[in-house]
Amino acid sequence: MANIKEFSMTSIIFMGTPEFGVPILTALAAKYDVVTVITQPDRLVGRKQRLQQSPVKVAATKLGIPVLQPEKLSGSPELDQAIALAPDLIVTAAYGQFLPTKFLKAAKIAALNVHGSLLPKYRGGAPIQYSIINGDAVTGVTIIEMVKAMDAGDIYAQATLPLTRADDTGTVFAKLSLMGRDLLLETLPQIIAGTATKRPQDPALVTFSPTLTKEQEHLDITLPAPQLDQWVRGLRPAVGGYVYLNGERVKLWAITPQAAATTAAPGVVVERSKKRLVVAAGAQTSFAIDELQPAGKSRQPIAAFLNGAGQAIKEGDLIIGNAQ
């Protein structure tokens, strides 16, 4: 069995981009020799198009770790630099690109991925979002050996996380990031020592979670309210799902499905008071709008909206449609 000093000398190339990877990188840097970090290039974001570094780059810079940022790793000079480092391990956590086979083979011990689902369920780039959108009771994190096919490698370890209605993509990202960190730190010593066991994924159970499109951000008002709520929470907090309310694009940041059935058509107001707005959805269900955001304005509780732009709304009005 290798000792702690030997583990600390293990060299690692870490790859990640969003906040999900930051706790994992920080923990690895405290115990192992992270020789470089590879992350996505700085991007222009927001209305003012300000150049923004990835959270992983910010963390790596604070830790004093060299950073590589190829637009595309395959065929880049950065790929040659990384291969030349001949790391013991490559560890990825939400990096966001396919990795060339010759790069994966550069790892002397193993190339590993910390994936935010219970593989083989939800291979792909949006596993956490789909776990919320599909109303799963549990999700989790998986440590796999990386292979050429997307998220298809053998499984070293898994941990599960129950999901509740209080969760959205943001809360689950944060929980699974810490869970993935702990599971990786628990598993790495056995992988390094050569004593870890792994098992293949069952191909019959494979499902995929492709990156969500702009079109999917438009909420379908004909869905049953509980399912609509899952979409709202699945799109929160990164983008937010929207509807057209009285012809104006409005993001719904929080809604609450109602227990009582309604015969009103989807999009019709079934209850309106000074602080409450309940709208019909599909399958004779309805939901209360708790927080929304009209285009060009800040997020606001429903009471503020009803006291302002929504003053004219009354029961029986058809205020939300699936088309603009």
C-alpha positions as CSV (number, residue, x, y, z in Angstrom):
1,M,0.0,0.0,0.0
2,A,1.3,3.4,-1.0
3,N,1.8,5.9,1.9
4,I,0.5,9.4,2.2
5,K,3.8,11.0,0.9
6,E,3.6,8.8,-2.3
7,F,0.0,9.9,-2.8
8,S,0.9,13.6,-2.4
9,M,3.5,13.2,-5.2
10,T,0.9,11.8,-7.6
11,S,0.6,14.2,-10.5
12,I,-2.8,15.3,-11.9
13,I,-4.1,17.3,-14.8
14,F,-7.5,18.6,-13.8
15,M,-10.1,19.7,-16.3
16,G,-13.3,21.6,-15.5
17,T,-15.2,24.8,-16.2
18,P,-18.2,25.7,-14.0
19,E,-18.5,26.0,-10.3
20,F,-19.2,22.3,-10.0
21,G,-15.5,21.6,-10.5
22,V,-14.1,24.2,-7.9
23,P,-14.5,22.2,-4.7
24,I,-13.1,19.1,-6.5
25,L,-10.0,21.0,-7.8
26,T,-9.4,22.7,-4.4
27,A,-9.5,19.3,-2.6
28,L,-7.2,17.7,-5.1
29,A,-4.7,20.5,-4.9
30,A,-4.5,20.1,-1.1
31,K,-3.6,16.4,-1.3
32,Y,-2.0,15.8,-4.7
33,D,0.3,17.6,-7.2
34,V,-2.1,19.3,-9.7
35,V,0.4,20.2,-12.4
36,T,-2.0,22.1,-14.7
37,V,-5.7,22.9,-15.1
38,I,-7.5,22.9,-18.5
39,T,-10.7,24.9,-18.7
40,Q,-12.8,26.7,-21.4
41,P,-11.6,30.0,-22.8
42,D,-12.7,33.3,-21.2
43,R,-16.2,34.3,-22.6
44,L,-18.0,37.5,-23.2
45,V,-21.2,37.4,-21.0
46,G,-24.2,39.6,-20.2
47,R,-25.6,42.6,-21.9
48,K,-22.4,44.5,-21.5
49,Q,-20.4,41.6,-23.0
50,R,-17.8,41.6,-20.2
51,L,-15.0,39.1,-20.5
52,Q,-15.4,36.5,-17.8
53,Q,-13.1,33.7,-16.6
54,S,-14.5,30.3,-15.7
55,P,-15.0,29.6,-12.0
56,V,-12.4,26.8,-12.4
57,K,-9.8,29.2,-13.9
58,V,-10.4,31.7,-11.0
59,A,-9.8,28.9,-8.5
60,A,-6.7,27.6,-10.2
61,T,-5.2,31.1,-10.4
62,K,-5.8,31.6,-6.7
63,L,-4.1,28.2,-6.1
64,G,-1.1,29.2,-8.3
65,I,-1.7,26.4,-10.8
66,P,-0.9,26.9,-14.5
67,V,-4.0,27.1,-16.7
68,L,-4.5,26.1,-20.3
69,Q,-7.5,27.3,-22.3
70,P,-7.8,25.8,-25.8
71,E,-10.9,26.7,-27.8
72,K,-10.8,23.1,-28.8
73,L,-8.4,20.6,-27.2
74,S,-8.0,18.2,-30.1
75,G,-5.2,19.3,-32.4
76,S,-4.2,22.2,-30.3
77,P,-0.7,23.2,-29.0
78,E,-2.2,22.9,-25.5
79,L,-2.9,19.2,-26.2
80,D,0.8,18.6,-26.9
81,Q,1.7,20.5,-23.7
82,A,-0.6,18.4,-21.6
83,I,0.5,15.1,-23.1
84,A,4.2,16.1,-22.5
85,L,3.4,16.5,-18.8
86,A,2.8,12.7,-18.6
87,P,0.5,12.9,-15.6
88,D,-0.3,10.0,-13.3
89,L,-4.0,10.9,-13.5
90,I,-6.4,13.0,-15.5
91,V,-9.5,14.1,-13.6
92,T,-12.4,15.9,-15.3
93,A,-15.5,17.5,-13.7
94,A,-17.8,19.2,-16.1
95,Y,-15.1,20.3,-18.6
96,G,-17.4,20.6,-21.6
97,Q,-15.5,19.0,-24.5
98,F,-14.7,15.6,-25.9
99,L,-11.2,14.5,-25.1
100,P,-8.8,12.8,-27.7
101,T,-8.0,9.2,-27.0
102,K,-4.3,9.9,-27.2
103,F,-4.7,12.4,-24.4
104,L,-6.6,9.9,-22.2
105,K,-3.8,7.4,-22.8
106,A,-1.2,9.9,-21.5
107,A,-2.4,9.2,-18.0
108,K,0.0,6.7,-16.4
109,I,-2.6,5.4,-13.9
110,A,-6.1,6.4,-15.1
111,A,-8.2,9.1,-16.7
112,L,-11.3,9.7,-14.5
113,N,-14.5,11.7,-14.7
114,V,-16.7,13.0,-11.9
115,H,-20.2,12.8,-13.5
116,G,-23.3,14.3,-12.0
117,S,-25.7,11.4,-12.4
118,L,-26.1,7.7,-11.5
119,L,-24.6,6.3,-14.7
120,P,-25.6,4.8,-17.1
121,K,-28.6,7.1,-16.6
122,Y,-28.1,10.6,-18.1
123,R,-24.9,10.4,-20.1
124,G,-24.2,13.8,-21.6
125,G,-23.9,17.5,-20.7
126,A,-27.1,18.2,-18.7
127,P,-27.6,15.3,-16.3
128,I,-28.6,17.5,-13.3
129,Q,-31.1,19.5,-15.3
130,Y,-32.8,16.4,-16.6
131,S,-33.0,14.8,-13.1
132,I,-35.1,17.8,-12.0
133,I,-37.1,18.1,-15.2
134,N,-38.1,14.4,-15.2
135,G,-39.1,14.5,-11.5
136,D,-36.6,11.9,-10.3
137,A,-36.7,10.9,-6.7
138,V,-33.0,10.4,-6.5
139,T,-29.9,11.4,-8.4
140,G,-26.2,11.1,-7.6
141,V,-22.6,11.2,-8.7
142,T,-20.4,8.6,-10.4
143,I,-16.7,8.2,-10.7
144,I,-15.9,6.6,-14.0
145,E,-12.8,5.7,-16.1
146,M,-12.8,7.8,-19.2
147,V,-13.0,6.2,-22.6
148,K,-13.5,7.6,-26.1
149,A,-17.3,7.2,-26.0
150,M,-19.2,9.9,-24.0
151,D,-19.6,8.9,-20.3
152,A,-19.4,5.2,-21.2
153,G,-16.4,4.1,-19.1
154,D,-16.4,1.6,-16.3
155,I,-17.7,2.7,-12.9
156,Y,-15.4,2.9,-9.9
157,A,-17.9,4.4,-7.4
158,Q,-21.3,6.0,-7.0
159,A,-23.2,7.9,-4.3
160,T,-26.9,8.8,-4.3
161,L,-28.7,12.0,-3.4
162,P,-32.5,12.3,-2.7
163,L,-34.3,15.1,-4.5
164,T,-37.2,17.2,-3.2
165,R,-39.4,20.0,-4.5
166,A,-37.1,22.4,-2.7
167,D,-34.3,21.5,-5.1
168,D,-33.5,23.2,-8.4
169,T,-30.5,22.8,-10.7
170,G,-28.4,25.2,-8.6
171,T,-28.9,23.4,-5.3
172,V,-28.3,20.0,-6.8
173,F,-25.1,21.2,-8.6
174,A,-23.8,22.5,-5.3
175,K,-24.7,19.2,-3.4
176,L,-23.3,16.9,-6.1
177,S,-20.1,19.0,-6.4
178,L,-19.3,18.3,-2.7
179,M,-20.5,14.7,-2.9
180,G,-18.3,14.2,-6.0
181,R,-15.3,15.7,-4.2
182,D,-15.7,13.4,-1.2
183,L,-16.3,10.3,-3.3
184,L,-13.3,11.1,-5.5
185,L,-11.0,11.6,-2.5
186,E,-12.3,8.3,-1.0
187,T,-11.7,6.4,-4.2
188,L,-8.4,7.8,-5.5
189,P,-6.1,6.0,-3.0
190,Q,-7.4,2.6,-4.1
191,I,-7.1,3.6,-7.8
192,I,-3.5,4.9,-7.3
193,A,-2.6,1.7,-5.3
194,G,-4.1,-0.5,-8.0
195,T,-6.6,-2.1,-5.6
196,A,-9.8,-0.4,-6.8
197,T,-12.5,-2.5,-8.5
198,K,-14.7,-1.3,-11.4
199,R,-17.7,-2.5,-13.2
200,P,-19.0,-1.9,-16.7
201,Q,-22.2,0.1,-17.3
202,D,-25.3,-1.8,-18.4
203,P,-26.0,-0.8,-22.0
204,A,-29.7,-1.6,-21.5
205,L,-30.0,1.1,-18.9
206,V,-28.3,3.9,-20.9
207,T,-30.2,7.2,-21.2
208,F,-28.9,10.6,-22.4
209,S,-29.1,14.2,-21.3
210,P,-28.2,16.5,-24.2
211,T,-27.6,20.2,-23.6
212,L,-30.8,22.1,-23.3
213,T,-31.8,24.2,-26.3
214,K,-33.1,27.8,-26.4
215,E,-36.4,26.4,-27.5
216,Q,-36.7,24.3,-24.4
217,E,-36.6,27.4,-22.3
218,H,-40.1,28.3,-23.5
219,L,-42.4,26.7,-20.9
220,D,-45.3,24.6,-22.2
221,I,-48.4,25.9,-20.4
222,T,-50.3,22.8,-21.4
223,L,-48.2,20.5,-19.2
224,P,-49.7,19.5,-15.8
225,A,-48.7,22.0,-13.1
226,P,-46.3,19.6,-11.3
227,Q,-44.5,18.9,-14.5
228,L,-44.4,22.6,-15.3
229,D,-42.9,23.2,-11.9
230,Q,-40.2,20.6,-12.7
231,W,-39.2,22.5,-15.8
232,V,-39.1,25.8,-13.9
233,R,-36.8,24.4,-11.3
234,G,-34.7,22.5,-13.9
235,L,-34.0,25.7,-15.8
236,R,-33.3,27.7,-12.6
237,P,-31.0,29.5,-11.8
238,A,-28.9,29.6,-14.9
239,V,-31.4,30.7,-17.6
240,G,-35.0,30.6,-16.3
241,G,-38.0,29.4,-18.2
242,Y,-40.3,31.9,-19.9
243,V,-43.9,32.3,-21.1
244,Y,-45.7,35.0,-23.0
245,L,-47.9,36.8,-20.5
246,N,-50.3,39.1,-22.2
247,G,-48.0,39.0,-25.2
248,E,-44.9,40.0,-23.2
249,R,-42.0,37.6,-22.5
250,V,-41.9,36.9,-18.8
251,K,-39.6,34.5,-16.9
252,L,-41.2,32.3,-14.3
253,W,-38.6,31.8,-11.5
254,A,-40.9,30.1,-8.9
255,I,-44.4,28.5,-9.1
256,T,-46.4,26.3,-6.8
257,P,-48.7,23.6,-8.1
258,Q,-52.2,23.8,-6.5
259,A,-54.1,20.8,-5.1
260,A,-57.6,21.8,-6.4
261,A,-58.6,20.8,-9.9
262,T,-59.9,23.4,-12.4
263,T,-61.9,23.2,-15.6
264,A,-60.3,26.4,-16.9
265,A,-58.2,26.2,-20.1
266,P,-54.4,26.4,-19.7
267,G,-53.3,30.0,-19.4
268,V,-56.6,31.3,-17.8
269,V,-56.5,33.1,-14.5
270,V,-58.5,31.0,-11.9
271,E,-57.7,33.1,-8.9
272,R,-56.5,36.7,-8.4
273,S,-56.0,38.8,-5.3
274,K,-53.6,41.5,-4.2
275,K,-50.9,39.0,-3.5
276,R,-51.9,35.9,-5.4
277,L,-52.2,34.9,-9.0
278,V,-53.2,31.3,-9.9
279,V,-53.2,30.2,-13.5
280,A,-54.6,27.0,-15.1
281,A,-52.2,24.5,-16.6
282,G,-52.8,21.2,-18.4
283,A,-54.8,18.2,-17.2
284,Q,-57.2,20.3,-15.0
285,T,-54.3,21.5,-12.8
286,S,-53.2,25.0,-11.8
287,F,-50.3,26.8,-10.3
288,A,-49.6,29.9,-8.3
289,I,-46.9,32.3,-9.7
290,D,-44.6,33.1,-6.8
291,E,-41.8,35.0,-8.6
292,L,-41.4,36.3,-12.1
293,Q,-39.3,38.7,-14.2
294,P,-40.8,40.8,-17.0
295,A,-38.4,41.4,-19.9
296,G,-35.9,44.2,-19.1
297,K,-36.8,44.3,-15.5
298,S,-35.6,42.6,-12.2
299,R,-37.0,39.5,-10.6
300,Q,-40.0,40.3,-8.4
301,P,-42.5,38.6,-6.1
302,I,-46.0,38.3,-7.6
303,A,-47.4,40.9,-5.2
304,A,-45.1,43.5,-6.7
305,F,-46.1,42.6,-10.2
306,L,-49.8,42.6,-9.4
307,N,-49.4,46.0,-7.8
308,G,-47.7,47.3,-10.9
309,A,-47.7,46.0,-14.5
310,G,-50.3,43.3,-13.6
311,Q,-52.9,45.6,-12.1
312,A,-55.4,45.0,-14.9
313,I,-55.3,41.2,-14.7
314,K,-58.5,39.7,-13.5
315,E,-60.1,36.2,-13.0
316,G,-61.1,34.6,-16.3
317,D,-58.5,36.4,-18.4
318,L,-56.5,34.3,-20.7
319,I,-53.0,35.7,-20.0
320,I,-50.5,33.0,-21.0
321,G,-50.4,31.2,-24.3
322,N,-47.9,28.8,-25.9
323,A,-47.3,31.2,-28.8
324,Q,-46.2,34.8,-28.8
